[in-house]
């Protein structure tokens, strides 16, 4: 749910409590006195005018509440009934067919997460091992905002969702979430043919291997069927937006029946990344061109978001916000515009001059549950870097950062430590592009009934289920086959892989791979 109406009396009561918390802190200098006086003036105006305002606040009003109450963006939105975490869900629901840059900012800043504290020696990572064998000690109840501390995130890194329909010929499977690292100017001029790059076109994005020669960028894919255009003027017709460093995906991948090449466009968008725009109008206009929708789809999404957000935006109103206008949208309208234009909410705020750092700010719950402002400060913990340092640095080299989307999905990661397997140096599963190689992580799930190898065998590539068999200290990964009265795991989807036979009485030790994260 993106929005639930909140009674004005409930909002006013919460504001009064938060202003009272700040009022109890005596100013200690001239600067703090001026902040105190501004807050008191804003409080009087807000509490007086709020009963007479529209159900949906203007962005200016919401940001004033965030500023004067020291609320995070998520907290200020939640006060008025908006669920910023739901934007990611609705983005995938409505825009998942297209490859696009995805919102990875964790708005719920005080979400408690688990982070590793003490790791096993390097030798343990050279063999297949469960998470509990690799992370020997955890630090718990760490607010997710701590990932901004040095050593946890990679500056400039961002995430891209690989479309389920526009990814024909892509080197990353459809539906995956991929971590992208910016490239240097030198690498952009001479991309590594072994690397997979996020390529920006005027009509969309694509993840692909590529080479650059004589002013041309040439795509190539190890897929068996690709009949699309392979050569583009470079840098005029395509831009290398970054290099894929890892991707994560749920398995098995559905067999999407309607995958296609990037659609043709008569007026393509400029080759510009979202955070390079200077105005919100240019951001929305560029997104509209890059992700041009059929009229029927535009109408469906407009009506869907109208029902979810009560944002009565017509096509004419959307066009107005893509052009020069002095009017600011209400919050529900801005969320509507963001999702409808395949944008990130952080970019919509930033390009409108409305983005600010959440550092030093508090969640709504922490302030409402506090009897003094100092109580909320107790939540701001800084995690220790994992030890040994050389082991942690090696893991960071594989994935370049601790993915915030991982912590949002699995906040209490230690509770999954007997279901997450990491492949060691000598393990790999072939027959897939890219290969699930050493350093990959797998989430395992129990199998409710004995699977049918014949049904599995009719599926191809990432759509064919993967299994893991634990036999004592040994781990075997692969595709399931039937051999007479026995079963076998084949480590390669094609011929030539390692085959491990087992009997039906070992099925309790068999697990299906539900998710996988693969370094590239």
Steps between C-alpha positions, in 0.01 A plus 500: 500500500636840400261716699253481787301805615601635842266708716609861541461464877753213493749707299458804726548286812822350361632845401421643842694216668805543273506878541479452876805268490704772329360769731651323801852540361630839613701693236867522596613764249372768261466261207292251701285788627420607141412139408278482809316820407451386137364167620254667737374731224462209256322293764242774560432539127477129429279410794272794416472437126506120483127447577412713195742345248444242228507129593831476314767752609716697264861392479599831660283429806634146537861614477436776753369238742808286436731796560339638815440159662837349394309223321641276231336516158332168569379624840351819359322306225372238744355775723265591213426137406751430219702179485826574318606135524201414282639704210754226422227234502272697270791592274569131438131428458438769241845544343662159544476423129757773421869509593545808716703654782337394825452675834740349755493773767369343824244760611430322830820628659454332840426152366710271718729273302771240561855558379802266523750570777746208495566294188660159453857487361556524124536121478132456590397703194693274263247217540121480490370616837182613673471854628526382863839349416624826350359764738605398851356803681238759414429856609125537535245780535701729274283769336521468122612864474838373627574358154595856402803471727839453337577148383143379441382678187673573170471867399322541168369143483135453400255223412315404187202270455524284186168509317291190450396605148761735349805285583522272199872450437598633844801345672316507835182291548161677499365604839847532658613788718856602409758714678669750268834670559593818309786461255794729430528696176775261392282193551208667325723544194633143522247276675620156604335238273478265799307757703125560488398865470182695553443676168267798468313559176251767407223241534613299803783307665672173435755286689752358259858414412638749250810625319581841355692539173521782244220708650261205524375308803427140418282279720555131530316237696570137574129432458408271215232721350548873446388659177504866600726786407853447631695812397443860609676833452704567813468714699211658307238222503590315820662574835680267738327582831709262712626146547292222656681364806240255628138405455239326714191315381224267621510149354374337293441794266151495341495428128400848385318453167512857364864608510602747230775740397490863603203665328553741213467869585440798275626757754749323723616633836837664559779280638496640853484319835224591750727674753648723228172685443472850647120528504216263574326596175802385297522179700134414436512607134809287434350199678180541300695484174724212605217284631226590254184305581203409281194716574311207646782431748525869593128506573514182708788629716335842542177341622684251721704768677195725526327226701808439717597862566185697429711709262269631230764558236385519141728453202495878457617552862782250452612688188499827698743359755727384215526861383580833660263567788523692825250276680617232742310169506337374818677201651258241361537653152880488520496133596260438211726685254806312626356153448324584173827634353717208618703731724649473848331704771838624623565642151155663488573673832859595418429649157223708657741635761319308775753233590690518827717264698334287767811523716421625848126448450262262670233255392139575590478202736817591690370852570146392589635236741749738662432698816812711436697568187802320646304172494485511118874562479567156652401338169795655313758221522809474281602144402853368535683388185507120475818317591740364381544803274660309211207257486247785502688687227501188283121469537453868418708452187248236387185707557655853544247595772256361753176517295233705679229307313632181665459648848152631418393152381685300769539740791572220750746321277648286777170308520565372147857384567420129451311563173755716317783325318809653341679321216875456547788527255450164328123523456308627202173424325533512124253525217379840617594850389663631708633194680417461868863486608706508816403773742129467415250484785188282499186507711377142546146379569351165598320299233141412594491199265733308271542708182444364151834500313324457164297817555811684620697380197258660256587844635799692376768722651403695810148353488626154586500439880833467679563270794758454775581171672693501827676171566707522818760770443447490124265720300375426149312755285330451169199401292291196588486194275354152531715193429300181540410460867753767597531877467795717405611860525670631188724804547457614140180559308682375191717192461833456673404595856571310820224253584425388857259208545284453810208290616151603603585458869727809469215729398468642856848648442405652163418870481376720218677829424246778560728801438852554383745792508779475242815717479579598141 
